[in-house]
Amino acid sequence: MPRSQRSPMLLAGLLATAGVAHFAIPRPFDATVPRALPGTPRTWTYASGVAELALAAGVALPRTRKAAALATAAFFVGVFPANVKMAADWRHRPAPQRAAALGRLPLQLPLVLWARSVAKSAEGRS
């Protein structure tokens, strides 16, 4: 399978894995929900899990890939505040956990760029 076909499937797999994790082990995700959001953290955890599963399905299907990949890029930008909250909350934890939380922050940019790349490569195929 050429790289151009693998990339969307890998992105869909990442999204699906994260989406399932929101339901399988929701507590760590609950802790990253910014307090300023209305409702309960668990509601946001489940909602973001549903969103990730829907985005995964959309990215996996060629017909919806471009729109879903663009929505995925926006989603990655939208969840950035949760990563910032996690980094702030974990600043007093042991070094490996602190490093993991801080490492998530710059990781958002390549994820956004990856989703945009998948959308761009889908342009000629839609």
Solvent accessible surface area in square Angstrom, and as a share of the most:
residue,aa,sasa,rsa
1,M,143,0.64
2,P,79,0.50
3,R,186,0.68
4,S,50,0.32
5,Q,92,0.41
6,R,110,0.40
7,S,22,0.14
8,P,1,0.01
9,M,74,0.33
10,L,108,0.54
11,L,0,0.00
12,A,9,0.07
13,G,34,0.32
14,L,76,0.38
15,L,2,0.01
16,A,35,0.27
17,T,95,0.55
18,A,29,0.23
19,G,0,0.00
20,V,86,0.49
21,A,23,0.18
22,H,15,0.07
23,F,85,0.35
24,A,73,0.56
25,I,104,0.53
26,P,21,0.13
27,R,188,0.69
28,P,74,0.46
29,F,46,0.19
30,D,24,0.13
31,A,60,0.47
32,T,20,0.12
33,V,19,0.11
34,P,33,0.21
35,R,205,0.75
36,A,101,0.78
37,L,69,0.34
38,P,100,0.63
39,G,64,0.62
40,T,77,0.45
41,P,62,0.39
42,R,88,0.32
43,T,81,0.47
44,W,93,0.33
45,T,2,0.01
46,Y,83,0.32
47,A,50,0.39
48,S,25,0.16
49,G,0,0.00
50,V,88,0.50
51,A,34,0.26
52,E,14,0.06
53,L,65,0.32
54,A,64,0.50
55,L,23,0.11
56,A,7,0.05
57,A,55,0.42
58,G,12,0.11
59,V,0,0.00
60,A,35,0.27
61,L,102,0.51
62,P,86,0.54
63,R,221,0.81
64,T,58,0.33
65,R,24,0.09
66,K,73,0.31
67,A,71,0.55
68,A,11,0.09
69,A,0,0.00
70,L,87,0.43
71,A,45,0.35
72,T,0,0.00
73,A,8,0.06
74,A,65,0.50
75,F,35,0.15
76,F,12,0.05
77,V,91,0.53
78,G,54,0.52
79,V,46,0.26
80,F,77,0.32
81,P,70,0.44
82,A,21,0.16
83,N,4,0.02
84,V,67,0.38
85,K,30,0.13
86,M,18,0.08
87,A,9,0.07
88,A,44,0.34
89,D,62,0.32
90,W,51,0.18
91,R,137,0.50
92,H,155,0.69
93,R,97,0.35
94,P,86,0.54
95,A,58,0.45
96,P,102,0.64
97,Q,73,0.33
98,R,87,0.32
99,A,63,0.49
100,A,57,0.44
101,A,1,0.01
102,L,95,0.47
103,G,39,0.37
104,R,91,0.33
105,L,43,0.22
106,P,91,0.57
107,L,92,0.46
108,Q,17,0.08
109,L,114,0.57
110,P,69,0.43
111,L,27,0.14
112,V,20,0.12
113,L,90,0.45
114,W,70,0.25
115,A,0,0.00
116,R,138,0.50
117,S,64,0.42
118,V,2,0.01
119,A,2,0.02
120,K,144,0.61
121,S,42,0.27
122,A,5,0.04
123,E,90,0.41
124,G,77,0.74
125,R,140,0.51
126,S,104,0.67
